[in-house]
Amino acid sequence: MKKKKKLIVVIGFVCLFSMILGGPTLAAKKVIHVWHTETNPVSREAIANIVARFEALHPDIKVEAEALAWGDLEGKIMAALAAGSPPELSHGQPITCAALQEKGLLLSLDEVVKSIGEDNIWDQIKKVGKYGDHYYGLVHAAGTSLLVYRKDLAEKKGLKNPKTWDDLLHNAKELTMDTNGDGKIDIYGLTIPGDNLFINILMGELTKANGGILFDSKNRPHFTDETMIQTLKFWKELTKYLPPGWEGHGYRETFANMYGQKAAMMYQGYGRGASLIEQYAPAHMASTDYYDVWIKPRGPSGTKPAAQVDEEPWMMFKGCKYPNEAIEFLKFFYKDENYLEYIQTVPIHFFPITKSLRKSSAYHATPMIKKWKGWLDVQEYYLDNDLVKPTLVIDWEDMAGKPYLMEILGSGILKDMVMEVTKEGVPPEKAAAKAQKRAEELVKDKGYAKW
Amino acid sequence: MRLSSQKTGMLLIAPAIILICSLLVYPVLYGVWLSLFKKHSFFPDQRFVGLANYFYLLKNSDFWMSVWYGTVYSVSTIVLQIVVGVIAALIVNEAFRGRNFVRGVILFPYVIPTVVAIILWKWLLNNQFGLVNYLMLSVGIIEDPVSWMGKDHIMTSLIIISVWEFFPFVVLSVLARMQTIPPTLYEAAQVDGAGPIRRFFHVTLPQLRNVLFVVILLRSIWMFTKFDTVWLLTQGGGAEKYIRTLPVYAYMRTFMYYQAGLGSTLAVIMFIILIISTAIYFKMFRREEEI
């Protein structure tokens, strides 16, 4: 009994001392919360290293970095904002940034831009987060969608970079093959993800490539335009060369189709796929001799190719506890030595936003960059010629002028329209009219209808 | 001062009543209240619209598709769970070597986290690289790979996964009841010349009546409101449209369209459907003297 009492007294003292000594230390730490979308282990490790170095320089600041899956992010940001406890920093879709900025929920990142040097940032990057004279979003890295193809198979068939959608369909037909002569298709011409996000991405790309628009300046949807009908007809044609059940394939599965040699082209490829190919394709095939990229084609009413740019901006939220410390962290993040470590985790997908790093010898010495240079060249071509826009953005004015794009994306209206045409045999005109009605309702409901 | 026994009783049940009111009654009433508003899910934009959300949904084809998919999903999974569950319970009620091990294994699907189960099933059912297609092709059951996650088979896949995941609950409940059936009933039936099938229909099944009544009721409520299994299977993927049950549609309206009012309206409608169905179920299958 005595022993028990002694033990209780000792534990009590330990707790008391911990509170006296540890309490102020913990209280003095300023904790900044950082949500990012790079869930792969190497990127998380790089962020952890950057955080450790930052914390060593700023002993009074603790950075809680959390990697979140895309599917969870938007809802979590919204819920945190509604609860009045947003993180200091988070990645987000460019259209989310636009929506939140329009509601006055973001803080300016001008100081970070100033520290990097505004001239040192690529012009294309600036368009994503700049509203008026201020930056409310700053891209962590840029990567464009890519038309990946099996170079060995295309060369055997004498196929060239498709310039138009018809050329692409021709290539897809040629590359849909029965390789063992059993009368069954072994390699499909093309693979496309069937999930909502990627169908929206693709609809944005195809609309742009066909010279169309999704919404006009009065925010009225243009889903029944001839350009959209052509796009839907193109979708229907494409599905002839897609693996059966493509609508159930996620992004990773389309890469599995490529490196697993079940498909010869991938319309929604990205630079990070190079890492997957290196990891999973047969060793002798893991190079640009087998997996290369073509510039995407244009539609019958379009004049230029178009692709999507995957460039999530950092956002800082109004109502967060430590905005100044968060700015210090971002400044540190973009310092060449830190930023390079981050970029090198997915080097073919993460284009640095700073000109200085993109020109630096350290960046070009990255082994994967040497090996997959062709993939980077195409992305650079898209970026330099302003051929890429964020998801569902057709013109840069859409970024500030159409804050409802986030809801359009989430609603699945475009995906349902594509499914109706490709899987249910609904005529494009009818599916488009239904989608038009749904989108009109949604825009009206959100209070943005000006027609 | 002594409290009357009535007041003491009231005081003693007060914590439970407060808890029930705050955790059950208030959320339900708030949900009903929200359904009368046009409200953003996260921002303080709201406007009273009365019953407009209800009228909107009644005219909305997507809503009716969700009712249809929800009904197909819940009815098929309940029927199959009961059939598979009762058969499995009959088997593990018999004496054989390794019976305890088999009883334990049967519970596995019920204890595996849904998210893990779905990831495993998605790879098993992958049409290009999945084990299910590989085995079926090897044995010659199919000539071409089946697109289990595509439009034509996604509902079948969902039903199979759900039955696999939830039939152990039926096994547990039925097995527990079977072990209390007096052996004398079977002996008497045997003396009367009843074979195994007649014994099942004339002895076992009537004895299981009450437990099946409760199991069917609970599983119907759970399957009709099932969200995680359905959502995780596609997470908004292309074929999601073909398994967009009411809970999924309510989630989409609330967290993807950010229309909390419409989301709540859908939840209230589900609630009403369940109350009506339960009342009909009670009326049809519960004998007066048993209530």
Interface residues (C-beta under 8 A of the other chain):
Chain A: G71 G75 M78 A79 L81 A82 K103 K184 G194 D195 N196 L197 I199 P243 P244 G245 W246 E247 G248 H249 G250 E253 A256 N257 G260 K262 E407 G410 S411 G412 K415 D416 V418 M419 K423 E424 L442 D445
Chain B: K38 S41 F42 F43 N126 N127 Q128 F129 D144 P145 S147 W148 M149 G150 K151 H153 I154 T234 Q235 G236 G237 G238 A239 E240 K241 M252 F255 M256 Y257 Y258 Q259
